[in-house]
Amino acid sequence: MGAAALVVALLLGALTAAAVARGGPRLSTSGPVDVAGTEATGTFTVAERTVRQVRYADQGTLRYTFVLHNDGRLPVEVAGLADEQPSSRLFTPVDLVAADDGVTVVPGGGQLEVTLSLLMSGCETLSARAGAFVTEVVLRTRTAGAFADDVSVLLPEELHTGSPREAFCPESTASSRPPG
């Protein structure tokens, strides 16, 4: 029984070392970008930051298309958004899909155009003209068909929207919005 325990311990040690050495996939993003689902959009630069300002559309879906790069050597399957996402008061990430033909595997050293869908809601919880950002999303991935990871990726631009005035926030009431 001692030899069997030694073999199991060695196997577990080797698997742990392989997992630690492997790390998660290395994903990055870039443009060109495309935005749909809002009446107006524009970009501006502050230092090294590029901010994309979009007009808020209550209960609308913003679709933000960008290029996802696999900076590693192994293929990475993108299985959508992870359950836990960075919080944003006016944007809720809903889905991430391949922009063209449904292919969700990014080859090693390759790229894939993807579309991120974000629900715009919650304006009644913010004072008029307060804003919200989305700068990153967390993706569910599988590398080489075996290793599952949640990977945080920075978007190529910081998405920003502002909470509209009362007339354009249909669920707001006299007491639902904080003063400001």
N, C-alpha and C positions, 0 to 999 in steps of 0.2 A: 504494500500500500504506500510506502514511502516513495518508491520510484514513480508511481502514478501521480502522486501529489506534486512531485518535482516537475514532471512533464507538464501538468496543468499550470503550475506556477510559471514555468518558462513560456508557455504559449500565451498566457495572459499578459506577461511582461512584454513579449514581442508585439502583441496586438496593441497594447497601450503605447509603446514606443512608436509604432507605425502611425497611430492616430495623432499623437503629439507632433511628430515630425511632419506629418501631412499638413496640418493646419486646415483652415477652411479655404474655399475658393477665393481667388483674388479677382474681384469684379470692379469695374469702373464705368463711368458714363461719359457721354459727350453728345454734341449736336451732330447734325442739324436737328432742331426740335420742331414740333408742330403742335398747335393748341387748337382744340375744338370744344364747343359747348358753352361758350361765353361770347357776349357781344363785342367785347373790346379786350385787347391785350397789348402790352408794350414792355420793352426792356430798358433798364438803365444799369449803369455800373457804379458801384461804390467801392473804392480801393480794388481789391481782387475779387469782390463779389459781383456776380451778375444776378439781378433781381428781375423776375418776370411778374409784372403786375397784371392781374386779371380782374375783370369786373365780376362781382359776386352775382350769382343767379340762384336764389333760394330754391332748394330741392333739385337743382340742376346737377348734371354730371359733367365735370371737366375732364377731358381726355387729353393727356400730355404724352406725346410720342417723342422718344429719344433713342439713342444707340447705347446698348449695353455691351461692354467689352469684357472678354475673359482674358485676364492677364497671365493665366497659368497655362500649363501644358496639357492638362487633362480636360476632356469635355465636361461641361457643367449643364445639367438639366435645370431649368428654372420652372418650379412647380407652382408659381404664384406668390402671393403675399403671405408672410408669416402672420400668425394670430396676433402677436404683440407688435404695435406700431408706435412710433413717436407721436405724442399727442399734438393736436392742432385744434383750436376752437372752431374753425369754420370749414375745415377740410377733413373728410374721413376717407382714407384709402379703401377702395372697394375691390379692385381687381388689377392684375397685371397680366397682359397676354402678348403673344408675338403679334406684331403689327401686320404681317403679310399672310403667311400660309399656315399658321398654327404650329410651326416648328418651335419647340421650346428648348432645344439643345444648342448651347453656344460652344462651338468647337474650341479646342485649346488654341490660344493665340488669335481667336476669331471674334466676331461681333454679331449682334442680333438686334434688329430694330424692335422695340417693345412699346406698348401703350399702357400707361398707368391711368386708371379711372379713379376719380376722386369725387365723392358726393359733397356738394356745398350745402351746409345747413348749420343752424344754430345761431343765426344773427340775432334772435330775440334774447340771447344770453349775454350779448356784448353791447356796450354803449355805441351809439351811431359813430361811424368812422373809425372805430377801433379795428385793428387788423390781426391777421393770422398768417403764419408762414408754414410751408412744408419744405424741408431742405433735404430729407433723406427718407428712404423706405427700407423695410427689412424684407428680404426675399427668402422663400423656402427653396433650397437647392439640393441637388444630389449630384455628387461628383463621381464620374466613371461608373455610374449605375449602382454605387454601393454606399457612399458616405453622405449622410444627410446633415445639412447645416442650415442655420438661419444666418444670412449674411446682410449686413447693413451697407447700403450704397448711397453715396451722396448724389443728388440729382445734378444735372449739368447747370441748372439755374435754381435759385431759390424762388419758389412759387409764393406769391403774396396776394391776398385779397383783403378788402376792407369791408366792415359791416356797414350796410347801406342805411340811409335815413329811414325813419319809421314807415314812410309810404311804400318803400320797396322791401320791407320785411314783414310779410303778411301775418305772421304769428305773434308779433310783438304787441305788448299791452303797456298800459301806463306804469305797471309795476314789474314787468318782466326784464327791463333793461336797467342796468345801473346808471346813475347819472354820469355825465362826462361828455 
